[in-house]
Amino acid sequence: MSKSVLISGAGIAGPALAYWLGQYGFEPTVVELAPALRDGGQAVDFRGETHLTVLERMGVLEKLRGIQTGGSAMRFVDEQGRQLLRLPPEFAGGEVEVLRGDLTRVLYEHSLPHAEYVFGDSLAGLTETAAGVHATFRHGAPRQFDLVIGADGLHSNVRRIAFGPEARFVRHLGYYAASWQLPNDGGFGRGSVGYNAPGRLASVGCDHRDAAKAGAFLVFASPRLTYDRHDPEQQKTLIHQAFAGLGWEVPRLLASLRQAPEIYFDSISRADVDTWSTGRIGLVGDAACGATIGGMGTGTGMVAAYVLAGELARSNGDHRTAFTRYENAMRAYAQGCQRGGERTGKFLAPSTRTGIRIRNGLLSRRSLLNLMLRVGQKVSTVALPDYRTELSRLSA
């Protein structure tokens, strides 16, 4: 049985996969480029029976409910701060909404008893042999593993090394998004308040855990940009250029950006990979089927990790059979969830003033808003075998 599994990425899908593999007797090692767990980040949500079933079986559902944000209302205002549209918390949030950093910490702690974590390093190369996969690292010594799984996001290092260049798999959807923390000098309350100009959204809201802090979230329309994803100063310059000259609270937000120690900046994109495995190397989460914002990627990654680990255990480590069953079970479900990401940028930052007025006007109608809320509650589902019960029965 293939026992040792290298997982690249300690975000969401990686620790979730490490937890489940550990439950089934595998030996997972998680390597993460960042020097420590990433804190902060936007709120992420779980909705529907499939998401909640996985969280419950994992034993983290009640813990996440205990630290949930309670949902966040969204308000849109004009340049003078006058309200144009208010969307209730349930519009964007699911049944459980938590900050991304809080979720990462819970999953890490839950998986830690049965997983090794290596921070501050990343894969440099992968060579498949008859016995496994020879992995080299940027800093650490080479190691041999039975399997390697890329859980390293939309810009997956594993996918680039083993499957091909990113341009083959990731499609830009016409927008970029950024977020960072700043002092709450403006007295911003719970929820977010945002200002639109054509093709741009600048929004800000109080930090859910610390009222002295606020979080900025910006979206802007743009063709694909060329920049260094590991150079925050270059990213800050791009944000300044995109929002220069706008009124409302934008100058305050841009002034805070220069002092922000950490920022999130990325394109709103979608990943589509023809097959999620090659030999002993597989992909899970956004690396296989990501959609940056609005595609329920967090929940999909958690479900995919559950299914992949279960199929590896069910197949007694036969990775070929397990990878095939995993992809057959998950692909249609994941693609159904991804579709939401296609509309996110256009909704948050319509490209024209007319488009902004139409969005605000239509969603100000309670009947249409209620209809959209009902549609949003009809999330995709997938049949989830109870792997733990099944495996216990087989071993009895």
N, C-alpha and C positions, 0 to 999 in steps of 0.2 A: 504493500500500500504506500502511495506517495504521501509522505508525512510532512516534510519541511516545505513551507510556503513563504516566499518573499512577497510582501505587499508594498507597493510604492504609493505613498500618500497617507497622511494621518489626518485627513479632513473629516468626512462623514462616512463614506462607503468603506474606507480602509479600516478604521477601528471596528465598524459593525461587522465586517467580514472576519477580522481577527477574533472577535468575540465568538462568533458561531463556529469558526474552525477550531478554536480552543475547546469548545464544548464537545466536539466530535473526536478529539484526540489528536488533532493535527498540531504542528509546531509552527505557528505564524511568527514572522519577523516583519515589523513595519519600519520602513525607512522614510524619513521626512526631511525635505530640504531646509525647512525653517528650523531655527535653533531650539524652538519650544513650541508647545501648542499655540495655535493662533487664537487670540482673544478677540472680543468685539465682533463686528460684522452686523449685517442687517438681520431682521427677524426672519425665521423660516417656519413653515407650518406643515402640519400633517392633517389630511382630511380623508374621510371615507374608511370603509371597513378594512380594506387591504392594508393601508398604512397602520391603523390602530391595532390590527391583529399582530403584525410583526413587532410593534413596540411592546405589546402585552406579552407575547411569547419570549421576548428578549428580557423582560423584567424591568423595563425602564419607563413604562407608560406613566405610572403614578409619580415617579420622581420628576418627570418632565412636566406633568400637570402642576406639581408643586412649585416650579420655577417659571411657569408660562407667563407671557406678557399680558395676557387677557385681551389681546387684539388691539389694533390701532386704527382709529379713524383717520381718514385722509381728507384734508381740506385744500381747495384750490382758491387762490386769491388774486386780485389785480395788483397793480404796482403800488397802490395806496394801502394794501392790506385788506381791502373789502372782500368778503367771502363771495365766491362765484358758484362753488359746488362743494358739498360735503358728502363723502362716502362713508357709510358705517363700518365698524371694525370687521364685520363678517364679509365685507366685499373682498378684501384681500387676504384675510386670515382664515385658517382652517379651524378644525375642532381643537387642535393644540398648536399654539404658536410660542416659540422660544427663540431667544437670541442664538445666532449661529455658534458663537463662542461657548455659550453654556451647553449646547448640544454636544459639541466636540469634546468638552471636558467630561460630560457624563459617559459618553461612549468610550473614551480613553480609559477612564477609571473602571468601567465595567469590563473591559477586555484585558486590563493589565495583568490580572493573576495568571493568564494563560498565554501571554504574548510578550515578545521582546520588542522594544522600541529603540530606534536609532535616529536621533535628531541631528540636524546640521550636516546631512550628507545626502547624496543622490546617486542614482545609477549612472554609470558611464558607458557600460556595454553589457550585452547579453549574448551568450553563445550556447546554443542547445547542443547537448551531447547525448549519447545513448543512455546515460545514467541520470541526466537531469539538465539543469541550466547553470552554466558558469557565469556568475555575475561579478562585474568589476564596478568599483565605486569611485566617486570623485576624491574621497579622502581615505576611506577605510580599506582594509585588505580584501582581496577577492574572496568570494565564498561560493559554495555549491548549494543549490536548492533543487528540490524535486519539481516545484512549480513556481511561476512568477505571475503575479496579478497586478495590473496597472489600475490603481484606484486614485490616480493623480490628476483628475480633472480634465477640463476641456483642452488644456494644452499638454496633454499627457506625454511624459518622458518615455514611458514604456511603449506607448503607441508609436512614437517617433522612431525609437530604436528598432522595434520588432515588426512594425506594420508599414511604415513609410512616412513621408513628410506630412506635416499638419495640413498643408494646403489641399491634400487629397480628401480630407475627411471633415474639415470644419468650414462651415459656410457663414459668412458675415451677414447679419440681418439689418445692417444700416444704422446701428446706434452704438454708443458707448455709455457706460455707467461708471460712476465713481462714488465713493463714500469715505468719510473720515469722522473722527470725533473732534469736538471743539468745546470750549467753555460755554456754558449756557448764560452768557451775558445778556441775551435778548429776552430772557424770561419765558422761553418757549415751553409749552405744556405738553401733556401726553398726546400721542398721535403725531401726525406730520402735517405741516402746512407748506404748500408749494406754489410757486409762481411760474407761469409759462410764458415764453416767447416762442415764435415759430421754430420748431425743431429743437426746443430746449426746455428742460424742467430743472428748476432749483428748488429743493425742499429741505426742511429741517424740522427736528422734533426733539423733545426731551429724552434723555437716556432713561430706559425703563428701570435701571438699578440705582442711578445717581442723578438726582435733580439738578446738581451743579454742572452736569455735562449734557451736551446735546450731540446729535448725530446729523451730519449733512449727507444728502443723497442727491446726486445730479445725473441727468441723462441728456445726451445731445446726439442729434443726427449727424452722421459723417460717413463718407466712404471709408474703406479700410485704411487705417493709419499704420505707418511704419515707425516703430519705437521699441526701446528696450524694456521688456516686461519686468526686468529686475532693477530698473533705474527710476526710483520714485520722483526725483527732481525733474526728469524729462516728462513724466506723466503729469506732474503738477503744472508744467508749462503748457501742455496741451489743454488742460482744463481751463487755465487762465485765458488762453486764446479763444476757446469756445464760448466763454461767458463774459468776456470783456465788454463793458459798456452797458450792461443790463442794470436796471434799478432794483427796487424792493430791498431785500436783505442780501442780495448777491454780493455787493462789495464787502460786507462783513464776512460772508462765507469765504470768499476768495482770500481775504486778509488772514483768516484763520488757517487756510490751507498751507501757507508757507511754513507755519510752525508745527503742522501735524506730523507726529513721529511715524505714523503708519497710515497708509491709504490703500483702499481697494480701487483698482482701475482695470477695466477690461471691456472688450467688445461684447455686445449682445449677439451671440452666435449660436449655432447649432452644430452638433457633431453627429455624423452618420457614418458608421463603419460597416462594410459589407458583411464581414464575419467577425465575431468578437473574440476569436482565439486563433492562434497559429502554433501548432505543436504543443509545447508545455506552457505556453504563455497566453494569458487571457486578460480581458478588460472588464471592468465593472463600473457602474455609475456614469458620471459625465464623460469619462474617457471613451466609453462605448456609445453613449446616446444622450449627450448633454444638451441642455438648452439653458443659457445663462440665467435669465430671469423669467418667471412666469410659466416654466415648463415642469413644475413640480419635481425638479431634479433631486432635491433632498430626499423626499419620500421614495422616489424611484430607486435611488442609490441604496437606501436601506432595504427595500424589498429585494433588489437584485442581489445584494450581499447575502441575504437570508437564503435565497434560492440557490445561488452558486455554491455556498458552503454545504447546503443540504444535499445537492446533487453529487458533490464530491464525496460526501460521506456515504450516500446511498450506493454509489458506484464503487465503493471500496477503494477509492483512489485512482480508478481508471479515468484519467483526465479526458481522454477523447470522448468517451460516452457522457461524462459529466458535463463537459463544455457544450456538447450538442444538445443535451436535455435542457440545460440552463438557458441557452439562447432560444430554443424553441418555445420555452415557457414564457420568456420575458420580452421578446422583441416587439410583438404587436402591442403589448401593454405599454412599454416604454415609448413607442412611437406615438401612441394615443396621447400620452402625457406631454410629449414634446410640443405638440401643436400649439399649446398656449403661449409658448415663447415667441412664436411668429408675430403675435399681436402686441406684445408688451411695449416695445419702443413707440409704436404708432399711437398707442393709447396714452402713454405717459407724456409724450412730447409730440403732439400732432405737428405736421410740417408747415401749416399755414394758420393765420389768425382765424380764418373761416372754420378750419378743422377744430381749433380750440373751442370756438363758440358752439359748434355743433355738438361736440362731446359734452360740454358743460350743460347745454340746453337739454339734450336728450336725457342725461342721467339726473337732471333735476326733476324729471317726471317720475313720481313715485311708482307708477305702474310699470314703467320700463326698467327702473332700478330693481324692483322686486322680481321681474322676469329674469334679469341677468343674475341675480342672486340664486334663483332656483336652478338656472342652467349651470352655474358654477358649483353647485352642490352635487351635480351628477358626474362624479369622477369615475375614471376607469377602474376596473377591478380585474383581478387575476386569481385563478384558483391557487391556493397555497397548501401544499401537502404539509401535514404535521410530521416533519422529518424526525423529530426527537421521539415521538411516540412510536412511529414506524420502526425506527432503528432499535428501540428498546425491545419491541416485540420480536424482532428478528434475532436479537442476541439472547433472548430468554430461553 
